[in-house]
């Protein structure tokens, strides 16, 4: 594994971090970042699967909190975003050929975790698109003891007039040779920089957190990502449809969604968790999409639930999520 850059000056974390380049089995270069508890032996490792447009720097404060509970964190830059290889000449396009390709990145990250000798058991913490990738990984035998999902992308919330036709539009766009074009209503601009404000955004109601996200993208151009392509959208819709038709994995799981969710389908999350025998759904009043980056009462409550599922003792949960309740 080769060392990779990490933009610590904008990350907002306190712990030392090591970043590495990895090669997936098809040659695509991805990046992972590793945080470990300072001065202590980790009691396990969280495999952190971010959402679309995200990057490992964004999760430094989350890794700090997990370290407070004794857990190491290994986060990943998926192909096509963060500092991983971009897949098209236009680096602002969110693109993937097939959603199964993300499993190549999962396998590379797990292999790296084992090569680094990271503490087991492993636990999955997956946000948004990472929740879609993570659910598929569970079905393919991802070796984790528990799975926690933050606003998982098991369905996309389209405008009501578009929802019945979204799949057809995505498929037609790809079949008509526009697979690498931006999906309708999207473009090169980053949502955080161009389309949202601290008060009026779909990600978080915490103005300080939102300002940090803005500053990260302003200072590090290479972390930006715009809208998805027709091909990404078609692949995503197909993958979500297949996953929703499958039985729930036989693993303890927690999924959480906010009452102000506007990006993924809350109904899809409720439906999935209603048929997950070892699963529990947590609905968080007032929360937007980024549950781990929401106001302290929201993120602490979610983190406390997650750590409880992972088997952290009460004193460790109190260190990591002091305001939970």
ROFI-764689 format. One record per residue: residue number from 1; residue in three letters; x, y, z of N, C-alpha, C in turn. Coordinates in steps of 0.2 Angstrom, whole numbers, plus 5000, padded with zeros to 4 digits. Example, Ala and Ser with C-alpha at 12.3 -4.5 7.8 and 13.67 -1.06 7.14 Angstrom:
BEGIN
   k   r  nxx  nyy  nzz caxx cayy cazz  cxx  cyy  czz
   1 ALA 5066 4972 5039 5062 4978 5039 5066 4984 5039
   2 SER 5064 4989 5035 5068 4995 5036 5064 5000 5039
***
This chain:
BEGIN
   k   r  nxx  nyy  nzz caxx cayy cazz  cxx  cyy  czz
   1 UNK 5004 4994 5000 5000 5000 5000 5004 5006 5000
   2 UNK 5003 5011 4996 5007 5017 4995 5003 5023 4999
   3 UNK 5007 5027 5003 5004 5032 5006 5000 5037 5001
   4 UNK 4994 5040 5004 4990 5044 5000 4990 5051 5003
   5 UNK 4988 5056 5000 4987 5063 5003 4981 5063 5007
   6 UNK 4981 5067 5012 4975 5068 5016 4975 5075 5018
   7 UNK 4970 5079 5017 4969 5086 5018 4967 5088 5025
   8 UNK 4972 5087 5030 4970 5087 5037 4968 5094 5039
   9 UNK 4971 5099 5035 4969 5106 5037 4962 5108 5036
  10 UNK 4958 5104 5032 4951 5106 5031 4947 5101 5035
  11 UNK 4950 5095 5037 4946 5089 5039 4942 5091 5046
  12 UNK 4945 5094 5050 4942 5096 5057 4943 5091 5062
  13 UNK 4947 5086 5061 4948 5080 5066 4954 5082 5070
  14 UNK 4954 5078 5076 4960 5079 5080 4965 5073 5080
  15 UNK 4963 5067 5078 4967 5061 5078 4972 5061 5073
  16 UNK 4978 5058 5074 4982 5057 5068 4978 5052 5063
  17 UNK 4980 5053 5057 4977 5049 5051 4982 5047 5046
  18 UNK 4981 5041 5044 4985 5038 5039 4981 5037 5033
  19 UNK 4983 5039 5027 4979 5037 5021 4983 5033 5016
  20 UNK 4980 5029 5012 4983 5024 5007 4980 5024 5001
  21 UNK 4984 5023 4995 4981 5022 4989 4980 5014 4989
  22 UNK 4975 5012 4986 4973 5005 4985 4971 5004 4977
  23 UNK 4973 4998 4975 4970 4996 4968 4965 4991 4968
  24 UNK 4959 4993 4965 4954 4988 4965 4956 4982 4959
  25 UNK 4953 4977 4959 4955 4971 4955 4954 4973 4947
  26 UNK 4951 4979 4946 4951 4981 4939 4956 4987 4937
  27 UNK 4960 4988 4942 4965 4993 4941 4963 5000 4943
  28 UNK 4957 5001 4945 4955 5008 4947 4958 5010 4954
  29 UNK 4961 5016 4955 4964 5018 4961 4959 5021 4965
  30 UNK 4959 5019 4972 4955 5022 4977 4959 5024 4983
  31 UNK 4956 5027 4987 4959 5030 4993 4956 5028 4999
  32 UNK 4959 5026 5005 4956 5024 5011 4960 5028 5016
  33 UNK 4956 5030 5022 4960 5034 5027 4958 5030 5034
  34 UNK 4963 5029 5038 4963 5026 5044 4964 5030 5050
  35 UNK 4960 5030 5055 4960 5033 5061 4960 5027 5067
  36 UNK 4965 5028 5072 4965 5023 5077 4965 5027 5084
  37 UNK 4962 5024 5089 4962 5027 5096 4969 5029 5098
  38 UNK 4970 5035 5101 4976 5037 5103 4978 5033 5110
  39 UNK 4984 5030 5110 4986 5027 5116 4982 5021 5119
  40 UNK 4979 5018 5114 4975 5012 5117 4974 5007 5111
  41 UNK 4973 5001 5113 4971 4996 5108 4964 4996 5106
  42 UNK 4963 4996 5100 4956 4997 5097 4952 4990 5099
  43 UNK 4946 4991 5101 4942 4985 5102 4938 4982 5096
  44 UNK 4939 4986 5090 4936 4984 5084 4937 4989 5079
  45 UNK 4935 4988 5073 4936 4993 5067 4929 4994 5064
  46 UNK 4928 5000 5063 4922 5002 5059 4924 5003 5051
  47 UNK 4921 5000 5047 4922 5001 5040 4916 5006 5038
  48 UNK 4919 5012 5036 4914 5018 5035 4913 5019 5027
  49 UNK 4907 5018 5025 4905 5018 5018 4902 5025 5017
  50 UNK 4905 5030 5014 4902 5036 5013 4897 5036 5007
  51 UNK 4893 5042 5007 4888 5043 5002 4891 5046 4995
  52 UNK 4887 5046 4990 4889 5049 4984 4891 5057 4985
  53 UNK 4896 5059 4982 4900 5065 4982 4904 5066 4988
  54 UNK 4904 5061 4992 4908 5062 4999 4915 5060 4998
  55 UNK 4919 5061 5003 4927 5060 5003 4929 5059 5010
  56 UNK 4934 5056 5011 4936 5053 5018 4937 5059 5023
  57 UNK 4940 5065 5021 4941 5070 5025 4935 5072 5029
  58 UNK 4929 5072 5026 4923 5074 5029 4921 5070 5035
  59 UNK 4924 5064 5036 4922 5060 5042 4927 5060 5047
  60 UNK 4932 5065 5047 4937 5065 5053 4934 5066 5059
  61 UNK 4929 5071 5060 4926 5071 5067 4922 5065 5069
  62 UNK 4919 5062 5064 4915 5055 5066 4920 5050 5068
  63 UNK 4926 5050 5065 4931 5045 5067 4934 5047 5074
  64 UNK 4934 5053 5076 4936 5055 5082 4932 5052 5088
  65 UNK 4925 5053 5086 4920 5051 5091 4920 5043 5092
  66 UNK 4921 5039 5086 4922 5032 5087 4928 5030 5090
  67 UNK 4933 5034 5089 4939 5032 5093 4938 5033 5101
  68 UNK 4934 5038 5103 4932 5039 5110 4929 5033 5113
  69 UNK 4926 5029 5108 4923 5023 5111 4927 5017 5110
  70 UNK 4934 5018 5108 4938 5012 5107 4939 5009 5100
  71 UNK 4936 5012 5095 4935 5009 5089 4940 5013 5083
  72 UNK 4943 5009 5079 4947 5012 5074 4942 5013 5068
  73 UNK 4943 5017 5063 4939 5018 5058 4943 5018 5051
  74 UNK 4940 5014 5046 4943 5014 5040 4938 5017 5035
  75 UNK 4939 5023 5032 4934 5026 5027 4937 5025 5020
  76 UNK 4932 5026 5015 4934 5024 5008 4932 5030 5004
  77 UNK 4936 5032 4999 4934 5036 4993 4932 5031 4988
  78 UNK 4926 5031 4986 4923 5027 4981 4926 5029 4974
  79 UNK 4927 5024 4970 4929 5026 4963 4924 5032 4960
  80 UNK 4927 5036 4957 4924 5042 4954 4922 5048 4958
  81 UNK 4925 5048 4965 4924 5053 4969 4930 5054 4974
  82 UNK 4930 5059 4978 4935 5060 4982 4942 5061 4978
  83 UNK 4947 5058 4981 4953 5058 4977 4954 5051 4973
  84 UNK 4949 5047 4973 4950 5041 4969 4950 5043 4962
  85 UNK 4952 5038 4958 4951 5039 4951 4944 5041 4948
  86 UNK 4944 5047 4945 4938 5049 4941 4937 5045 4935
  87 UNK 4931 5043 4933 4930 5038 4928 4928 5041 4921
  88 UNK 4928 5048 4921 4927 5051 4914 4931 5057 4914
  89 UNK 4932 5059 4908 4937 5065 4907 4934 5071 4910
  90 UNK 4928 5072 4911 4925 5078 4915 4925 5075 4923
  91 UNK 4929 5078 4927 4929 5075 4934 4923 5077 4938
  92 UNK 4919 5081 4936 4914 5083 4940 4908 5079 4939
  93 UNK 4908 5074 4934 4902 5070 4933 4903 5064 4938
  94 UNK 4897 5062 4942 4897 5057 4946 4895 5051 4942
  95 UNK 4899 5046 4941 4898 5041 4936 4901 5034 4938
  96 UNK 4897 5029 4936 4900 5022 4937 4897 5018 4932
  97 UNK 4900 5013 4929 4898 5009 4924 4893 5004 4926
  98 UNK 4894 5001 4932 4889 4996 4935 4890 4997 4943
  99 UNK 4884 4996 4946 4885 4997 4953 4889 4991 4956
 100 UNK 4889 4985 4953 4893 4980 4955 4901 4982 4956
 101 UNK 4903 4987 4952 4910 4989 4952 4912 4992 4959
 102 UNK 4907 4995 4963 4908 4997 4969 4911 4991 4974
 103 UNK 4908 4985 4973 4910 4980 4977 4918 4978 4976
 104 UNK 4920 4980 4970 4928 4979 4969 4931 4984 4974
 105 UNK 4929 4990 4975 4932 4994 4980 4931 4991 4987
 106 UNK 4925 4989 4989 4924 4985 4995 4929 4980 4997
 107 UNK 4930 4976 4992 4935 4970 4993 4942 4973 4994
 108 UNK 4944 4978 4990 4951 4981 4991 4951 4984 4998
 109 UNK 4946 4987 5000 4947 4990 5007 4947 4985 5012
 110 UNK 4943 4980 5012 4943 4974 5017 4950 4971 5017
 111 UNK 4953 4970 5011 4959 4966 5010 4964 4971 5014
 112 UNK 4964 4977 5013 4968 4982 5016 4968 4982 5024
 113 UNK 4961 4982 5026 4960 4981 5033 4964 4975 5036
 114 UNK 4963 4970 5033 4966 4963 5035 4974 4964 5035
 115 UNK 4977 4967 5029 4984 4967 5029 4987 4972 5034
 116 UNK 4983 4977 5036 4985 4982 5041 4984 4979 5048
 117 UNK 4981 4973 5049 4980 4970 5055 4975 4974 5060
 118 UNK 4970 4977 5057 4966 4981 5061 4962 4976 5065
 119 UNK 4960 4979 5071 4956 4975 5076 4950 4973 5074
 120 UNK 4948 4967 5076 4941 4964 5074 4938 4964 5081
 121 UNK 4931 4963 5081 4927 4963 5075 4926 4969 5071
 122 UNK 4924 4968 5064 4923 4974 5060 4915 4975 5061
 123 UNK 4914 4982 5060 4907 4984 5060 4906 4988 5054
 124 UNK 4900 4988 5051 4899 4993 5045 4895 4999 5047
 125 UNK 4897 5005 5045 4894 5011 5046 4893 5014 5039
 126 UNK 4887 5014 5036 4886 5016 5029 4881 5022 5029
 127 UNK 4883 5027 5025 4878 5033 5024 4876 5033 5017
 128 UNK 4870 5034 5016 4867 5036 5009 4869 5031 5004
 129 UNK 4872 5033 4998 4874 5028 4993 4878 5022 4996
 130 UNK 4882 5024 5001 4886 5019 5005 4882 5014 5008
 131 UNK 4875 5015 5010 4871 5011 5012 4868 5006 5007
 132 UNK 4868 5008 5001 4866 5004 4995 4872 4999 4994
 133 UNK 4878 5002 4994 4884 4997 4992 4885 4993 4998
 134 UNK 4884 4995 5004 4884 4991 5010 4880 4985 5011
 135 UNK 4873 4986 5009 4868 4981 5009 4870 4976 5004
 136 UNK 4872 4977 4998 4875 4972 4993 4881 4969 4996
 137 UNK 4885 4972 4999 4891 4969 5002 4889 4964 5007
 138 UNK 4884 4965 5011 4882 4960 5016 4879 4954 5013
 139 UNK 4876 4955 5008 4873 4949 5004 4879 4945 5001
 140 UNK 4884 4949 4999 4890 4945 4996 4895 4943 5002
 141 UNK 4893 4943 5008 4897 4940 5013 4902 4945 5017
 142 UNK 4901 4951 5017 4905 4956 5020 4906 4953 5028
 143 UNK 4912 4953 5030 4913 4950 5037 4913 4955 5042
 144 UNK 4907 4957 5044 4906 4962 5049 4901 4959 5054
 145 UNK 4901 4961 5061 4897 4959 5066 4890 4962 5066
 146 UNK 4890 4969 5064 4884 4973 5065 4884 4978 5059
 147 UNK 4878 4980 5057 4878 4985 5051 4874 4991 5054
 148 UNK 4876 4997 5053 4872 5003 5054 4872 5007 5048
 149 UNK 4866 5009 5047 4864 5013 5041 4862 5020 5042
 150 UNK 4865 5025 5040 4863 5032 5040 4859 5034 5034
 151 UNK 4853 5035 5034 4849 5038 5028 4851 5034 5022
 152 UNK 4850 5027 5022 4853 5023 5017 4849 5024 5010
 153 UNK 4853 5024 5005 4850 5025 4998 4847 5018 4996
 154 UNK 4841 5016 4998 4837 5010 4996 4832 5012 4992
 155 UNK 4831 5019 4991 4826 5022 4986 4828 5029 4986
 156 UNK 4827 5033 4980 4829 5040 4979 4822 5044 4979
 157 UNK 4822 5049 4983 4816 5053 4983 4816 5058 4977
 158 UNK 4812 5056 4972 4811 5060 4966 4805 5065 4967
 159 UNK 4805 5070 4964 4798 5074 4964 4792 5070 4962
 160 UNK 4787 5071 4965 4781 5067 4963 4779 5066 4956
 161 UNK 4780 5071 4952 4778 5071 4945 4783 5067 4941
 162 UNK 4790 5066 4944 4795 5063 4940 4795 5055 4943
 163 UNK 4794 5054 4949 4795 5047 4952 4793 5041 4948
 164 UNK 4786 5042 4945 4784 5036 4941 4788 5034 4935
 165 UNK 4792 5040 4932 4795 5039 4926 4803 5039 4927
 166 UNK 4806 5040 4933 4813 5041 4934 4817 5035 4931
 167 UNK 4815 5029 4932 4818 5023 4929 4818 5023 4922
 168 UNK 4813 5024 4919 4812 5024 4912 4817 5030 4909
 169 UNK 4816 5036 4912 4821 5041 4909 4828 5039 4909
 170 UNK 4830 5036 4915 4837 5035 4916 4839 5029 4911
 171 UNK 4835 5024 4910 4836 5019 4905 4837 5021 4898
 172 UNK 4832 5026 4896 4832 5028 4889 4838 5033 4888
 173 UNK 4839 5037 4893 4845 5041 4892 4851 5037 4890
 174 UNK 4852 5031 4894 4858 5027 4893 4858 5024 4886
 175 UNK 4852 5021 4884 4851 5017 4878 4852 5022 4872
 176 UNK 4850 5028 4873 4851 5033 4867 4858 5036 4867
 177 UNK 4862 5033 4870 4869 5036 4870 4871 5041 4874
 178 UNK 4867 5043 4879 4868 5049 4884 4870 5046 4891
 179 UNK 4873 5040 4891 4875 5037 4897 4880 5041 4901
 180 UNK 4884 5045 4898 4889 5049 4901 4888 5056 4902
 181 UNK 4881 5058 4900 4879 5065 4901 4876 5066 4908
 182 UNK 4876 5072 4910 4873 5073 4917 4865 5071 4916
 183 UNK 4863 5068 4922 4856 5066 4922 4852 5073 4922
 184 UNK 4845 5073 4920 4841 5079 4920 4841 5082 4927
 185 UNK 4841 5089 4926 4841 5093 4932 4848 5094 4936
 186 UNK 4853 5091 4934 4859 5091 4937 4865 5094 4933
 187 UNK 4870 5095 4935 4876 5098 4931 4882 5098 4935
 188 UNK 4887 5102 4933 4894 5101 4936 4895 5104 4943
 189 UNK 4890 5109 4945 4891 5112 4951 4890 5108 4957
 190 UNK 4894 5108 4962 4893 5105 4968 4887 5108 4972
 191 UNK 4883 5103 4975 4877 5106 4978 4879 5110 4984
 192 UNK 4884 5108 4988 4886 5112 4994 4888 5119 4992
 193 UNK 4891 5120 4986 4894 5127 4984 4889 5131 4981
 194 UNK 4885 5128 4977 4881 5132 4972 4873 5132 4973
 195 UNK 4871 5127 4977 4864 5126 4977 4861 5127 4984
 196 UNK 4865 5127 4989 4862 5127 4996 4865 5133 5000
 197 UNK 4862 5134 5006 4864 5138 5011 4864 5135 5017
 198 UNK 4867 5138 5022 4867 5135 5029 4860 5134 5032
 199 UNK 4856 5139 5030 4849 5139 5032 4844 5134 5028
 200 UNK 4846 5134 5022 4841 5131 5017 4845 5126 5013
 201 UNK 4847 5120 5016 4850 5114 5013 4847 5108 5015
 202 UNK 4848 5103 5011 4845 5096 5013 4849 5092 5017
 203 UNK 4855 5094 5019 4860 5090 5022 4860 5090 5030
 204 UNK 4861 5096 5033 4861 5097 5040 4858 5104 5042
 205 UNK 4855 5104 5048 4853 5110 5051 4858 5113 5055
 206 UNK 4864 5110 5056 4870 5113 5060 4874 5118 5055
 207 UNK 4873 5124 5056 4876 5129 5052 4884 5129 5052
 208 UNK 4887 5127 5058 4894 5126 5059 4896 5121 5055
 209 UNK 4893 5115 5055 4895 5109 5051 4894 5111 5043
 210 UNK 4889 5114 5041 4888 5116 5034 4894 5121 5032
 211 UNK 4896 5125 5036 4901 5130 5034 4908 5126 5033
 212 UNK 4909 5121 5037 4915 5117 5037 4915 5113 5030
 213 UNK 4909 5110 5028 4908 5107 5022 4910 5112 5016
 214 UNK 4907 5118 5016 4908 5123 5011 4916 5124 5010
 215 UNK 4919 5125 5016 4926 5127 5016 4930 5121 5013
 216 UNK 4929 5115 5015 4932 5110 5012 4932 5110 5005
 217 UNK 4927 5111 5002 4926 5111 4994 4929 5117 4991
 218 UNK 4929 5123 4995 4932 5129 4992 4940 5128 4992
 219 UNK 4942 5125 4997 4950 5125 4998 4953 5119 4994
 220 UNK 4949 5113 4993 4952 5108 4989 4947 5106 4983
 221 UNK 4949 5109 4978 4945 5108 4972 4944 5100 4970
 222 UNK 4949 5096 4971 4949 5089 4969 4944 5085 4973
 223 UNK 4941 5088 4978 4936 5084 4982 4929 5085 4979
 224 UNK 4928 5090 4975 4921 5092 4972 4919 5087 4968
 225 UNK 4912 5086 4968 4909 5082 4963 4902 5085 4961
 226 UNK 4900 5085 4955 4893 5087 4953 4888 5082 4953
 227 UNK 4883 5083 4948 4878 5078 4948 4880 5071 4944
 228 UNK 4875 5067 4945 4877 5060 4942 4875 5060 4935
 229 UNK 4878 5055 4931 4876 5054 4924 4870 5049 4924
 230 UNK 4867 5049 4918 4862 5044 4916 4864 5037 4918
 231 UNK 4870 5035 4916 4872 5028 4918 4872 5027 4925
 232 UNK 4875 5032 4929 4875 5031 4936 4868 5030 4939
 233 UNK 4863 5034 4937 4856 5034 4939 4853 5028 4937
 234 UNK 4854 5025 4931 4851 5019 4929 4853 5013 4933
 235 UNK 4860 5013 4934 4863 5008 4938 4861 5008 4945
 236 UNK 4860 5014 4948 4858 5015 4955 4850 5012 4956
 237 UNK 4846 5014 4951 4839 5012 4951 4838 5005 4951
 238 UNK 4842 5002 4946 4842 4994 4945 4844 4991 4952
 239 UNK 4850 4993 4954 4853 4990 4960 4848 4991 4966
 240 UNK 4845 4996 4967 4840 4997 4973 4834 4993 4972
 241 UNK 4832 4992 4966 4826 4988 4965 4828 4980 4966
 242 UNK 4834 4978 4964 4836 4971 4966 4837 4970 4973
 243 UNK 4840 4975 4977 4841 4974 4984 4834 4974 4988
 244 UNK 4829 4978 4986 4823 4978 4989 4819 4972 4989
 245 UNK 4821 4968 4983 4817 4962 4982 4820 4956 4986
 246 UNK 4826 4957 4989 4830 4951 4992 4828 4951 5000
 247 UNK 4828 4945 5003 4827 4945 5010 4833 4949 5014
 248 UNK 4831 4951 5020 4836 4954 5024 4842 4950 5026
 249 UNK 4848 4952 5026 4853 4948 5028 4852 4946 5036
 250 UNK 4856 4941 5038 4855 4938 5044 4860 4941 5049
 251 UNK 4859 4948 5050 4864 4951 5054 4861 4957 5058
 252 UNK 4863 4958 5064 4860 4964 5068 4861 4970 5064
 253 UNK 4856 4974 5064 4856 4981 5060 4852 4986 5063
 254 UNK 4855 4992 5062 4851 4998 5064 4851 5003 5058
 255 UNK 4845 5005 5056 4844 5010 5051 4841 5016 5054
 256 UNK 4843 5022 5052 4840 5029 5055 4839 5033 5049
 257 UNK 4833 5037 5050 4831 5042 5045 4828 5048 5048
 258 UNK 4829 5054 5046 4826 5060 5049 4819 5062 5046
 259 UNK 4816 5065 5050 4809 5067 5048 4809 5072 5042
 260 UNK 4815 5076 5042 4816 5081 5036 4820 5078 5030
 261 UNK 4820 5071 5030 4824 5068 5024 4821 5070 5017
 262 UNK 4825 5073 5013 4823 5075 5006 4827 5072 5001
 263 UNK 4832 5068 5002 4836 5065 4997 4835 5058 4995
 264 UNK 4834 5054 5000 4833 5047 4999 4826 5045 5001
 265 UNK 4823 5040 5000 4816 5038 5001 4815 5035 5008
 266 UNK 4812 5039 5012 4811 5036 5019 4806 5030 5019
 267 UNK 4802 5030 5014 4797 5024 5014 4801 5018 5012
 268 UNK 4806 5018 5008 4810 5013 5006 4814 5010 5012
 269 UNK 4816 5015 5016 4820 5013 5022 4815 5009 5027
 270 UNK 4809 5012 5028 4804 5009 5033 4802 5002 5030
 271 UNK 4801 5001 5024 4799 4995 5021 4805 4990 5022
 272 UNK 4811 4992 5021 4816 4987 5021 4817 4985 5029
 273 UNK 4817 4989 5033 4818 4988 5040 4812 4984 5043
 274 UNK 4806 4985 5040 4800 4981 5043 4801 4974 5042
 275 UNK 4805 4972 5037 4806 4965 5035 4813 4962 5037
 276 UNK 4816 4966 5042 4823 4964 5044 4823 4961 5051
 277 UNK 4822 4954 5052 4821 4951 5058 4826 4954 5064
 278 UNK 4832 4955 5062 4837 4957 5067 4839 4965 5066
 279 UNK 4834 4968 5063 4835 4975 5062 4830 4980 5066
 280 UNK 4832 4986 5067 4828 4991 5071 4829 4998 5067
 281 UNK 4823 5001 5066 4823 5007 5063 4822 5013 5068
 282 UNK 4826 5018 5068 4826 5024 5072 4824 5030 5068
 283 UNK 4819 5033 5069 4817 5039 5066 4818 5045 5070
 284 UNK 4822 5050 5067 4825 5056 5071 4821 5062 5069
 285 UNK 4817 5065 5074 4813 5071 5073 4818 5077 5071
 286 UNK 4816 5080 5066 4820 5087 5064 4826 5085 5060
 287 UNK 4828 5079 5059 4834 5078 5056 4834 5078 5048
 288 UNK 4839 5081 5045 4840 5081 5038 4844 5074 5036
 289 UNK 4847 5075 5030 4850 5069 5027 4856 5066 5031
 290 UNK 4861 5071 5033 4867 5069 5036 4867 5068 5043
 291 UNK 4864 5062 5046 4863 5061 5053 4869 5062 5057
 292 UNK 4875 5060 5054 4881 5060 5058 4884 5067 5058
 293 UNK 4881 5072 5055 4883 5079 5054 4878 5084 5056
 294 UNK 4873 5081 5059 4867 5085 5062 4869 5089 5068
 295 UNK 4864 5093 5071 4865 5096 5077 4867 5091 5082
 296 UNK 4870 5093 5088 4873 5088 5093 4868 5083 5096
 297 UNK 4862 5085 5097 4857 5081 5100 4855 5075 5095
 298 UNK 4855 5077 5089 4853 5072 5084 4859 5067 5083
 299 UNK 4864 5070 5081 4870 5065 5080 4872 5061 5086
 300 UNK 4872 5064 5092 4874 5060 5098 4869 5054 5099
 301 UNK 4862 5056 5098 4858 5050 5099 4859 5045 5094
 302 UNK 4860 5046 5088 4861 5041 5083 4867 5038 5084
 303 UNK 4873 5041 5086 4879 5038 5087 4879 5033 5093
 304 UNK 4875 5035 5098 4874 5031 5104 4870 5025 5102
 305 UNK 4865 5025 5098 4862 5019 5096 4867 5015 5092
 306 UNK 4871 5018 5088 4875 5014 5084 4880 5010 5088
 307 UNK 4883 5014 5093 4888 5011 5097 4885 5005 5101
 308 UNK 4879 5006 5104 4876 5001 5108 4875 4995 5103
 309 UNK 4873 4995 5097 4872 4989 5093 4879 4986 5092
 310 UNK 4885 4990 5091 4891 4987 5090 4894 4984 5097
 311 UNK 4891 4985 5102 4893 4982 5108 4897 4986 5113
 312 UNK 4898 4992 5112 4902 4997 5116 4899 4997 5123
 313 UNK 4903 4997 5128 4900 4998 5135 4897 5005 5136
 314 UNK 4893 5005 5141 4890 5012 5142 4895 5018 5143
 315 UNK 4901 5016 5147 4905 5022 5148 4909 5024 5141
 316 UNK 4910 5019 5137 4913 5021 5130 4908 5025 5126
 317 UNK 4901 5023 5126 4896 5027 5123 4896 5034 5126
 318 UNK 4896 5035 5132 4896 5041 5135 4902 5046 5133
 319 UNK 4908 5043 5132 4913 5047 5130 4912 5049 5123
 320 UNK 4909 5045 5119 4909 5046 5111 4903 5051 5110
 321 UNK 4897 5050 5114 4891 5053 5113 4888 5056 5119
 322 UNK 4891 5061 5122 4890 5063 5129 4883 5066 5129
 323 UNK 4880 5069 5124 4873 5072 5124 4868 5067 5123
 324 UNK 4869 5061 5121 4864 5056 5119 4859 5056 5124
 325 UNK 4853 5054 5122 4847 5054 5127 4841 5052 5123
***
